[in-house]
Amino acid sequence: MHAREPISDRDQKRVALSYLQEAWAEARHEGVDDDCLAQTCLFTALAEFVSTYGEEAAAIFTDGLSSRIRNGEFSIEQSRQ
């Protein structure tokens, strides 16, 4: 077995996003509603944050999400720029 080179955080996020987009497309193809997918993804992500960093750190992280949402950080148009 060959040892792999370490992957940068940016590259890991790019690969992870690709996997998630593929899974999302497959679920939609199977008839799963976008809203259900979104809520399930958020729940899973937050549960992972709590598991990894603890409840308080996850709560602090989510405190800033409302302003980031209002600033358009998660809008499709903004993420493509």
Backbone as CSV, one residue per row, in Angstrom:
resi,resn,N_x,N_y,N_z,CA_x,CA_y,CA_z,C_x,C_y,C_z
1,MET,0.822,-1.166,0.000,0.000,0.000,0.000,0.877,1.244,0.000
2,HIS,0.530,2.201,-0.836,1.303,3.433,-0.914,0.738,4.477,0.041
3,ALA,1.636,5.179,0.711,1.201,6.266,1.586,0.762,7.443,0.722
4,ARG,-0.343,8.028,1.070,-0.850,9.183,0.333,-0.252,10.464,0.890
5,GLU,-0.104,11.434,0.006,0.325,12.758,0.429,-0.805,13.388,1.238
6,PRO,-0.480,14.174,2.250,-1.537,14.863,2.996,-2.317,15.798,2.069
7,ILE,-3.602,15.854,2.276,-4.458,16.704,1.468,-4.750,17.977,2.257
8,SER,-4.614,19.132,1.610,-4.874,20.400,2.285,-6.344,20.485,2.702
9,ASP,-6.623,21.334,3.683,-8.003,21.535,4.124,-8.880,21.967,2.956
10,ARG,-8.376,22.874,2.142,-9.158,23.369,0.999,-9.501,22.227,0.042
11,ASP,-8.525,21.376,-0.261,-8.770,20.248,-1.157,-9.712,19.225,-0.520
12,GLN,-9.572,18.997,0.786,-10.481,18.080,1.468,-11.915,18.591,1.398
13,LYS,-12.098,19.894,1.582,-13.434,20.482,1.502,-13.998,20.376,0.085
14,ARG,-13.153,20.568,-0.901,-13.592,20.445,-2.290,-14.035,19.015,-2.584
15,VAL,-13.273,18.033,-2.146,-13.616,16.626,-2.349,-14.894,16.279,-1.578
16,ALA,-14.986,16.733,-0.334,-16.172,16.463,0.478,-17.415,17.058,-0.172
17,LEU,-17.297,18.285,-0.681,-18.433,18.918,-1.346,-18.858,18.120,-2.566
18,SER,-17.914,17.610,-3.304,-18.222,16.790,-4.475,-19.004,15.539,-4.080
19,TYR,-18.558,14.873,-3.013,-19.278,13.690,-2.528,-20.701,14.046,-2.102
20,LEU,-20.837,15.147,-1.368,-22.162,15.550,-0.895,-23.083,15.931,-2.051
21,GLN,-22.544,16.610,-3.052,-23.356,16.971,-4.218,-23.830,15.730,-4.969
22,GLU,-22.959,14.734,-5.087,-23.347,13.477,-5.736,-24.442,12.764,-4.940
23,ALA,-24.274,12.710,-3.628,-25.280,12.053,-2.783,-26.604,12.803,-2.846
24,TRP,-26.545,14.134,-2.853,-27.751,14.953,-2.935,-28.479,14.669,-4.242
25,ALA,-27.737,14.652,-5.350,-28.344,14.402,-6.659,-28.975,13.013,-6.706
26,GLU,-28.305,12.029,-6.133,-28.849,10.668,-6.120,-30.128,10.600,-5.285
27,ALA,-30.130,11.255,-4.144,-31.330,11.264,-3.293,-32.493,11.954,-4.003
28,ARG,-32.222,13.061,-4.676,-33.279,13.750,-5.428,-33.809,12.852,-6.534
29,HIS,-32.912,12.127,-7.188,-33.307,11.193,-8.245,-34.238,10.114,-7.688
30,GLU,-34.006,9.742,-6.434,-34.834,8.729,-5.770,-36.125,9.319,-5.206
31,GLY,-36.314,10.630,-5.357,-37.555,11.259,-4.932,-37.540,11.937,-3.574
32,VAL,-36.380,12.058,-2.964,-36.294,12.726,-1.668,-36.377,14.236,-1.888
33,ASP,-37.229,14.893,-1.129,-37.480,16.323,-1.237,-36.260,17.144,-0.798
34,ASP,-36.009,18.271,-1.495,-34.876,19.141,-1.161,-34.920,19.623,0.288
35,ASP,-36.111,19.996,0.765,-36.239,20.481,2.136,-35.860,19.391,3.133
36,CYS,-36.280,18.181,2.875,-35.934,17.060,3.748,-34.421,16.830,3.736
37,LEU,-33.824,16.888,2.563,-32.374,16.737,2.451,-31.650,17.827,3.231
38,ALA,-32.090,19.067,3.055,-31.429,20.193,3.717,-31.508,20.055,5.238
39,GLN,-32.709,19.750,5.753,-32.858,19.618,7.200,-32.031,18.463,7.749
40,THR,-31.996,17.369,7.020,-31.225,16.213,7.463,-29.726,16.512,7.444
41,CYS,-29.281,17.210,6.415,-27.866,17.586,6.343,-27.479,18.510,7.487
42,LEU,-28.330,19.502,7.771,-28.048,20.413,8.881,-28.003,19.663,10.206
43,PHE,-28.972,18.784,10.432,-28.985,18.007,11.667,-27.711,17.179,11.785
44,THR,-27.343,16.496,10.716,-26.158,15.642,10.736,-24.889,16.454,10.974
45,ALA,-24.784,17.603,10.309,-23.611,18.457,10.482,-23.516,18.978,11.915
46,LEU,-24.640,19.438,12.451,-24.616,19.956,13.820,-24.343,18.849,14.834
47,ALA,-24.898,17.679,14.613,-24.617,16.549,15.507,-23.130,16.206,15.471
48,GLU,-22.517,16.285,14.305,-21.075,16.013,14.190,-20.259,17.086,14.907
49,PHE,-20.659,18.369,14.756,-19.983,19.445,15.485,-20.054,19.207,16.989
50,VAL,-21.238,18.854,17.500,-21.407,18.610,18.929,-20.550,17.427,19.364
51,SER,-20.556,16.375,18.569,-19.767,15.188,18.900,-18.266,15.498,18.921
52,THR,-17.834,16.320,17.984,-16.402,16.624,17.854,-15.935,17.689,18.837
53,TYR,-16.699,18.785,18.961,-16.235,19.943,19.719,-16.991,20.194,21.021
54,GLY,-18.121,19.524,21.198,-18.922,19.740,22.394,-20.056,20.718,22.140
55,GLU,-21.025,20.676,23.028,-22.233,21.481,22.851,-21.954,22.975,22.887
56,GLU,-21.143,23.426,23.818,-20.891,24.869,23.944,-20.175,25.427,22.709
57,ALA,-19.166,24.742,22.240,-18.449,25.209,21.049,-19.354,25.206,19.821
58,ALA,-20.192,24.190,19.701,-21.135,24.139,18.574,-22.142,25.279,18.676
59,ALA,-22.598,25.582,19.883,-23.542,26.682,20.081,-22.896,28.013,19.732
60,ILE,-21.658,28.210,20.128,-20.941,29.446,19.800,-20.783,29.569,18.285
61,PHE,-20.431,28.477,17.615,-20.294,28.480,16.159,-21.604,28.888,15.495
62,THR,-22.718,28.322,15.958,-23.999,28.608,15.309,-24.521,29.997,15.637
63,ASP,-24.036,30.617,16.712,-24.461,31.981,17.030,-24.205,32.944,15.879
64,GLY,-23.149,32.742,15.139,-22.801,33.650,14.054,-23.446,33.325,12.719
65,LEU,-24.189,32.230,12.654,-24.749,31.827,11.364,-25.816,32.773,10.828
66,SER,-26.647,33.338,11.704,-27.732,34.193,11.205,-27.190,35.406,10.470
67,SER,-26.148,36.040,10.978,-25.589,37.198,10.272,-24.901,36.772,8.983
68,ARG,-24.263,35.618,8.974,-23.621,35.133,7.747,-24.667,34.822,6.677
69,ILE,-25.810,34.275,7.090,-26.902,33.999,6.155,-27.437,35.313,5.594
70,ARG,-27.697,36.276,6.485,-28.216,37.573,6.050,-27.241,38.309,5.129
71,ASN,-25.959,38.079,5.302,-24.944,38.714,4.456,-24.759,37.993,3.125
72,GLY,-25.527,36.940,2.894,-25.492,36.251,1.610,-24.386,35.221,1.450
73,GLU,-23.720,34.880,2.534,-22.589,33.955,2.447,-22.982,32.567,1.928
74,PHE,-24.234,32.179,2.141,-24.667,30.852,1.735,-25.566,30.870,0.506
75,SER,-25.732,32.036,-0.088,-26.545,32.136,-1.294,-25.799,31.522,-2.474
76,ILE,-26.515,30.835,-3.319,-25.913,30.176,-4.478,-25.124,31.177,-5.316
77,GLU,-25.714,32.339,-5.572,-25.060,33.343,-6.405,-23.749,33.807,-5.762
78,GLN,-23.754,33.991,-4.449,-22.575,34.447,-3.723,-21.475,33.387,-3.738
79,SER,-21.847,32.122,-3.579,-20.833,31.067,-3.507,-20.159,30.810,-4.846
80,ARG,-20.774,31.223,-5.931,-20.185,31.019,-7.246,-19.224,32.139,-7.630
81,GLN,-19.211,33.231,-6.866,-18.337,34.371,-7.194,-16.940,34.135,-6.693
